[in-house]
Amino acid sequence: MLALRLPPEIEQRLEELAQKTGRTKSYYAKKAILEFLEEEEDYLLALARLEKHNPRISLEEVERQLDLKD
């Protein structure tokens, strides 16, 4: 169970959408949360894969590898 407070303007927009479509406000809230979660999970998965294949290295390490340090 999740309860959240929305700013009045968002609550009104959600209410109007629900009335126009015959769906519930909960339907749209769940749909929005699921879409957000899918996007975030995809982003984090992509980031993890990039890190695994192309680990980040510090500027100091780059300078050391290129023999740029004095």
Backbone as a ProteinNet text record, in pm:
[ID]
protein_1_A
[PRIMARY]
MLALRLPPEIEQRLEELAQKTGRTKSYYAKKAILEFLEEEEDYLLALARLEKHNPRISLEEVERQLDLKD
[TERTIARY]
84.3	0	88.3	53.8	128.4	30.3	63.4	-17.7	75.5	30.6	113.8	26.1	85.1	15.2	67.7	-25.6	10.4	-25.7	48.8	8.2	-131.6	-209.2	-348.4	-361.9	-270.4	-283.4	-262.9	-173.3	-151.7	-270.2	-318	-436.2	-554	-572.7	-683.7	-667.4	-547.2	-522.5	-547.5	-502.7	-523.3	-671.1	-743.8	-888.7	-959.8	-924.5	-987.3	-958.3	-834.6	-799.4	-879.2	-887.6	-962.5	-1109.2	-1166.6	-1307.9	-1328.6	-1239	-1251.6	-1237.3	-1156.1	-1124.2	-1197.1	-1260.7	-1329	-1234	-1111.5	-1012.8	-1002.6	-936.9	-918.8	-788.9	-780.8	-656.2	-546.6	-582.1	-484.1	-426.3	-510	-462.7	-349.1	-372.2	-270.6	-147.6	-166.8	-52.7	33.4	-29.3	46.4	119.6	48.7	109.3	232.5	221.9	333.7	451.3	422.8	528.8	597.5	520.9	580.5	668.9	622.7	704.3	833.4	824	942.6	1040	989.1	1075.7	1146	1072.8	1133.5	1245.6	1221.5	1323.9	1446.7	1425.6	1536.9	1615.4	1543.8	1611.5	1694.6	1639.2	1714.7	1839.2	1823.9	1936.8	2046.3	2007.4	2106	2173.6	2099.4	2157.3	2258.6	2222.2	2314.2	2439.3	2422.1	2535.7	2628.2	2570.3	2650.7	2728.1	2664.8	2733.6	2845.9	2822	2928.3	3046.6	3017.8	3124.3	3203.3	3134.5	3201.2	3298.3	3257.1	3340.2	3434.1	3401	3482.1	3493.4	3568.8	3576.3	3635.7	3587.6	3638.8	3773.9	3858.1	3987.6	4006.8	4083.1	4104.1	4196.5	4194.6	4285.6	4429.7	4456.5	4592.2	4638.8	4547.7	4582.9	4607.9	4528.4	4549.4	4685.7	4715.7	4844.8	4959.8	4943	5046.5	5065.8	4953.4	4962.3	5023.5	4998.8	5053.5	5187.8	5235	5363.3	5365.7	5256.8	5244.9	5281.3	5302	5338.9	5484.7	5512.2	5651.7	5724.2
-118.1	0	123.8	217.4	341.3	457.8	554.4	676.8	793.5	884.9	1000.5	1122.4	1235.4	1361.8	1425.4	1470.3	1537	1684.6	1767.7	1908.1	1917.7	2014	2024.1	2024.3	2090.6	2096.5	1959.7	1880.3	1744.8	1655.9	1668.8	1592.2	1623.2	1748.7	1788.5	1730.8	1737.7	1680.7	1530.8	1464	1319.7	1287.3	1363.6	1344.4	1363	1467.2	1492.9	1380.7	1332.9	1222.6	1097.5	1068.2	950.4	960.4	1077	1094.9	1082.8	1139.4	1135.3	995.1	913.7	781.4	667	695.7	588.3	498.5	539.8	465.5	529.9	460.7	516.8	595.7	682.4	754.4	654.9	551.1	447.8	379.4	357.2	295.1	377.6	507.8	593.4	609.2	611.3	620.2	494.3	378.1	252.9	249.6	290.9	291.2	382.1	500.4	594.4	539.3	478.4	422.9	307.5	220.5	107.4	154.9	253.1	305.5	367.1	441.3	500.2	391.7	288.9	181	110.2	83.2	16	100.7	230.6	320	325.3	338.1	345.1	214.7	101.5	-28	-47.1	-7.6	-16.3	71.3	192.3	284.8	226.9	175.4	120.6	-3.9	-85.7	-203.7	-162.2	-64.4	-16.3	43.7	120.3	180.9	73.8	-28.3	-136.3	-209.9	-231.7	-300.2	-215.3	-85.2	3.6	2.9	9	8.9	-120.9	-231.2	-361.6	-371.3	-320.8	-332.3	-213.4	-102.7	18.3	85.3	25.2	84.3	224.5	308.6	445.3	445.6	534.6	552.6	701.3	730.3	869.3	940.6	1072.4	1153.1	1119.6	1099.2	1064.8	934.5	837.5	709.9	727.5	808.9	835	900	1000.5	1067.6	970.7	879.5	782.2	686.8	638	544.6	609	736.9	808.2	874.3	849.9	906.4	1058.8	1122.6	1266.9	1337.1	1262.5	1321.4	1363.9	1476.9	1522.1	1446.1
0	0	0	-81.6	-93.8	-89.6	-11	-6.9	-34	-119.1	-145.6	-168.5	-139	-159.5	-287	-367.8	-491.2	-481.1	-549	-554.3	-616.1	-574	-622	-774	-845.1	-990.4	-1054.6	-999.5	-1052.6	-1016.2	-896.3	-853.3	-944.8	-978.8	-1066.2	-1205.8	-1258.8	-1391.7	-1392.6	-1288.8	-1277.1	-1267	-1188	-1172.3	-1306.2	-1379.6	-1509.9	-1608.1	-1610.1	-1699.2	-1664.5	-1537.3	-1493	-1533.5	-1516.5	-1552.8	-1703.6	-1781.2	-1927.9	-1983.7	-1919.6	-1975	-1907	-1794.1	-1722.3	-1644.5	-1631.6	-1552.5	-1415.4	-1324.5	-1190.2	-1182.6	-1083.9	-1059.9	-1023.2	-950.6	-913.2	-1036.2	-1136.3	-1259.4	-1319.7	-1330.6	-1390.9	-1301.7	-1172.2	-1081.1	-1093.2	-1096	-1111.6	-1244.6	-1350.3	-1483	-1486.6	-1429.3	-1427.8	-1347.5	-1233.9	-1150.1	-1221.3	-1284	-1356.7	-1471.3	-1546.8	-1656.4	-1603.3	-1493.9	-1432.6	-1387.6	-1319.1	-1271.4	-1386.2	-1493.9	-1609	-1668.5	-1682	-1735.5	-1645	-1515.2	-1420	-1416.9	-1418.1	-1416.7	-1543.4	-1659.2	-1784.5	-1779.5	-1726.9	-1716.7	-1627.9	-1511.2	-1418.9	-1475.4	-1547.3	-1611.4	-1717.5	-1799.5	-1902.6	-1840	-1735.2	-1667.1	-1609.7	-1548.8	-1492.9	-1602	-1715.7	-1826	-1882.5	-1893.2	-1940.8	-1845.1	-1716.6	-1615.9	-1619.9	-1644.1	-1645.6	-1762.9	-1878.6	-1998.6	-2017.7	-1960.4	-1973	-1836.7	-1746.4	-1612.3	-1617.6	-1530.3	-1522.9	-1454.8	-1502.7	-1437.4	-1410.7	-1312.1	-1272.4	-1370.3	-1363.9	-1445	-1411.7	-1283.4	-1241.8	-1306.8	-1316.9	-1379.4	-1529	-1595.4	-1737.8	-1758.4	-1676.3	-1686.8	-1663.3	-1566.4	-1538.4	-1656	-1712	-1824.6	-1947.1	-1965.7	-2081.6	-2051.9	-1932.4	-1888.4	-1903.2	-1855.1	-1863.9	-1734	-1629.8	-1500.6	-1501.9	-1439	-1427.5	-1320.2
[MASK]
++++++++++++++++++++++++++++++++++++++++++++++++++++++++++++++++++++++

